[in-house]
Amino acid sequence: MMITSATDADMEIFLTSVGEYLGRVGAETTIDLYTDVEISEPEPKRLFTELRQAALAENSAADTRSRRKDPYMGVPLDLTSPAGITYFSRLAHRTIGCEASLGRKLLFSTVENERLVSLDIPDREIEELKAQARQAGATTLSHVA
């Protein structure tokens, strides 16, 4: 199911709920730290820069066998931590890609630099996540056909 919002703020609220859910179910989540459009909002811009610096430092510190060719692609996010949830909710829809999988099943993905996310979880769960987001103040969430 595809979900969108009219504002970044509403998408961030929704992604907070989604991130908490993905953390609870143990999904492995990665983000690609590139954008097609510059991030201009102060907090997301700061978080993007911070996460890129951490990814580069971690990749540089890794031994030769575990280094990634591109330190900004497929950067793991820990959605069991508050910091991981914050990175996810502020950046997933602003980057060229973010995905979460459980085993071989893709549960979550973003559409490049848009407020559009794809979820492959039970409809009941999606409705609960949307309800949580609405309770937290999101008013413009909608399904995309």
N, C-alpha and C positions, 0 to 999 in steps of 0.2 A: 504494500500500500504506500502511495506517495502522499506526503504531508507537506504543506507549505504554510507560510505566514506572510502578512503584508509588511511586517517590520522585523528588523534584526532583534529588537528587544523581545518580541514574542517568540521568535525562533530560539533565542538563548534560554528563555524560560522553559520551553518545550524540551530542548536538548538537555537541560539539567535533569529533568525527569527521565528522559531516555537514557542518559549516562548512568544515573543511579540504577536503573533497571538492568542495563548491560553489565554493570559491575556486580550486581547481585547474582546474575546467572552465570558469571564467569567468562563472559565473552572477551576474546583477544581483540584489542582495538589498536589500529594504527592510523596515523595521519601523515599526509604529505605536506611538507612545509613550504609550499610555493603558492603564489596567488597570481591570477591574471589581472586583478584589479588591486591597487594598493589599499591596504587597510588604513583608514584615516582616523577611526575612532580611537581615542587615547588608550583606554584599557585593553581592547583587543590588540592594538598595535604593540603595546608593551609586552603583552603575553606572547605574541607571535615572535617578537625579537628574543625574548627570554627563552622560549622553547627551542628556537633555532640555535642559540648559543649553547644550550645544554646538550642538544643533539650532536653538535659539532664536537664539543668537549668529550662527550661519552664515546663517540666514534673514534676520536684521536687517541683516547686512553685504551681502547680495546686492542687485543692482540691482533696481529695481521690476519689470522684466519676468520675472525668474527667481525672485522670492519666491513661496513657497507660501502659499495662503490659511490653512492650518493648519500651522504649522511642526513639529508633532509627528506628522503623518501622512505615511507613505511616506518616512521618513528613510532615506537610503542607508547601507548597511553595507559596508565593505571587507573581504571575507573572505580577502583575500590578506595581511592584517596580523594579528599576534598580538592586537592590541587589538580588531580587528573580530571575530575568532573568540571572544574573551572576552565581548564584548557579546552576540553571537549566542547563545552557549551558555548564558549566565546569564539572558537576557531573552526570547528568542523564544517560549518556552512560557508566559511570565508576562504577556505583553501581549495586547491584543485582536487582534493580527495580525502575522504576519511571512511574507514570501513571497520566493522566489528563482526567477528565470526565466532561461532561456537562449533568446534570440530571443523567439519568441512562446509557447514551451512553459513552462508552470509546472512546476518540478521539486520545489518544496518549499512547504508552507504549514502554518500552525498552526491549531488550533481554539481559539477564544477562551478564554484564561486556563486552559487545561487541559494536562495532560501528554499531549498527543496531537498527533502530527505526521503529515502526509501527504507521501509521497514518490512521485514519478513518474519513477523511474530504473530501470534494469534490476535485476531481482531479485538477480542475482549481486552487483551493487554494494551493494545493501541488506544482503545477508548478510555481505559483507566489512566494512561499516561496523558492523554489530552485533557481529561477531567482534572488531573493534578495540576497541569499547566494552567488551565483556566482558573482554578482556585488560587494559583499564585499570581494571577493577573494577566495572562495571555488572552487576548480577545480576538485575534485575527487568524487563528489556525483553521485550515481547511484541507479537505481531501482533493487530490488531483486525479482526474479520470485518466 
